[in-house]
Amino acid sequence: MSHDASSLHATGVRRLLVADDDPSTRQFLAGALGGHGYTVTLACDGAEALTLGRAQRFDALILDCRMPHAGAIDVLATLRTDAASASREAVALATSAEVPSSLRTELLKVGFVGVIEKPCRIASVVDALAATLGIDDDLRVLDDHAGLTAAGDPATMQALRALLRAELVELAGELETGPTDPAALVERMHRLRSACGFCGAARLGAQAKALQVHLRETRAVVPDALVRFRAELDATLAALPA
């Protein structure tokens, strides 16, 4: 389920549901994600995940593919088709100890925005969440202090920002044509991060990093992540002098 740009600017603490039948995985994710500012609710199987997902609104679901009573695919399908579910529109990540290409393809097809192989690397989970939910609300669209520090003087910073604006206009046009090759987009994000760093474009640089890592992990261009990135691109364009 792809979200429109207007839904991508919620502020405050983001709420996650982590469902896994392995206690150590649950506790690891709860502690690690809590340390990154998320509020985490735990479920020990598919039935509990469904109960919680129906009753409470979560920003994201992290669901194990193989759980008693219902795996990730069944849980997500049930929540998506139930109009009364509070978490019907939550973004969803799947976790599994084994992720063959056929499973990865199926999970992305049914609406998961990413697939994390266990044992989880917390950086992979955090970047996947940032790619779809967004990065730190405290980051500025344009940070003049960071830009001046990188560029050395105001004239150079403004010249670099003019170049960045031209690059973003070009990139926005490319994205209008639809999803591109994941590997090519990874390289494009790498170059963009460098340009953002020289200009003090903090939010877009952070979002580009999250998208870059997410693309490497997922090996596909996920619409939710692309919409989120495009929202930050448009905000940066609006802030840059014409």
N, C-alpha and C positions, 0 to 999 in steps of 0.2 A: 504494500500500500504506500503510494508516494504522497508526501505531504506538500501543501502549497507553501510558498515563501512566507505568507502572513502568519503561519503557525510556527515559524522557526525562531521567534524572538522572545519566547517565554523566559522570564527571569526567575531568580531564586534557586533554591536547592532542588536538584533533579532527583526524582524517586525511581529506584530500580527494583524490579522483582528478579531474584536469582533463584532458579529452580534446578536442583540436582539431588540425586539420591545418595551421593557420596558426601558424608559429613565434612571431610577434610577440604573438599573443593568448595563447599558452601562457606565454610569459615574463612578460607583463604580469600575468596572473592569479596566476602562481606568486609573483612578487615582492610584489604587493599583498596577497594573502591570507596569505602568509608574514608580512608585516608586521602582520597582525591576529591572529597567534598560531596559525594553522593550519599543519599539516604537509602539504605538497602534493607529490603524485606526478603526473608528466606522461605522457600518451600521445599519440602523433602521429596515430593513426587508430583506426578502430573495432575492428580486430583486436587491436591492442595494449591497448585499453581492456578488451576482453573477457578477454584473458589476465590482466591485472592484477586486474580485478574478480573473477574466479573464484578467484585465488590469495591475494589479500590482503583483509582486512576494512577497508573505508573507511566513515566515517560519512556521507559525502555524495559524490555523483557530479555533476560538471558536464560535460555532454556536448554537443558541437556537433551540430546537426541533420544537417549534410551533411559526412560524412567518408568517405574511401576505405574500402572493405571493410565498413562498417556505420555507419549514422547513429545518432543518439541513440535513436530509437524501437526500432530493432532491437537495439541494445546492451542497453537496459533490459529489453526483453522476454525476451532470452536469459538475462540474469542472474536475473530474477524467476522464471523457470520451471525453473531448474537448482537443485535442492535442495542441491547440493554447493558452490554458489558462495559464497565467503566474504562477498561484498558483496550478497547476495541481498536484504537488507532495508534497504540504504542508501537514504536519501532522495536524490532526483535532481532536478537543475535542468537545463533545456535552454537552449542558446544558439543564436542564429541572426541573420544579418544582416538578414533579413526575417521579420517575424512577423505575417502576415495573421491575421485572426480565426479562420479555419478551422483554421490550424495550431495556434494557441493552444488552441483547443477540443480538438483531437485530442491534443495533448501532455498536457493536464490529464486527459483521459479515460483515457489509458493509464498514468497514475501519476506524472507529473512534478508536483512541488510548486510549480514556478514556471518562468517563461520569461523569459530575459534577452536583450534585443535588443543586438546588437553594432553599433558599438563599445561595450563594456560600461562602465557606470559602476560603479566598485568599490563605491560605497555601496549600489547596488541588490543586488549579489551578497551583500554582508555582511549586509544586512537580511534577505534571503531565507533565508540560512543561519541567522541568529539566530531568525527566526520559526519555523523547524522544528527546529533543533538546540538552541536555547536561547541565553540571553545569558550574560555573564561569570559564572563560578562564584563569583568573589570578591565580587560584590554581595550585600549583606544583604537579607533579606526586609523587615525594618524597620530603618531607620537612625535611631536616636533623635537623634543630633547633627544630621542633616540636617532632621529633623522639627522640632526645637526652633528651629533657625536660621530655618526658613520660617514657623513659627507664632508665634514670639516668646516663648511661655511654656508650661509643661507643661499647664496647664488647657486652653488653646486647642488644643494639639496633640491632647490626648485627645478633645476635643469633635469635632475634625476627623476623627480616626480612627474615632469612632463613626459619623459620617456616611458615611465611606468604607465601613465594614463594611455598613451598610444598602444602599449602592449596589452592593456586590459581591454581596450576597445576591440582590438583584433581577436583576443581570446574569447570575448563575449560573442562575437560573430561566429567563431568556430563552434562554440557550444550550442548555438541556435540550430545547427544542422543535425544535432543529435549526438548520442554517445560515440566517443572515439575509441581507438584502440587503447586498452588499459596500460600497456607498456609505454606507449607514446605519451599518454597523459601523465604517467609517473615522471617521465623526463621533463615534461612541461612544468609540472609542479616543482621539481627541483630547481629549474631556472627561475621560476617565479619567486620562490622563497628567497633567493639571493637578491633579486631586484627589490623585494619588499623590505629586506633587511637594510639596504642602503638608503631607503626612502622613509623609514620609520612607519611603514604600513603594517602595524603589529598584528591586527586581527586577521587580515587576509593572509599574512605570512604563516600564522599559526594554523589557520584553516587549511591552507595549502599543504602544510606538513601532515596534518591529520588525514587529509584525502590521499596524499602520497603513500603513507604507510598502509592505509586501509585498502588501497588499490593493490598493493603488493600482497597483502594477506588474502584478499577476496578474489583477486585475479579476474575481476569483472567491474564494469562501471555501474554502480548501484544508483538508481534514480534519486533516492533520498539523499545520498551523499552529494550528488551533483547539484541538486536543488539547494542544499545548504551552502555549498561552496559558491554557487551563483548569487545567493543572497548577500554573501560577504563581498563578492566582487562588485556587485551593484552599489553596495554601501560605500566601498572605497572609491569607486568612480564618482559618486555624488560628492564625496569630500575633497577630492583632488581639484585644484583649480583648472578651469577649462582653457 
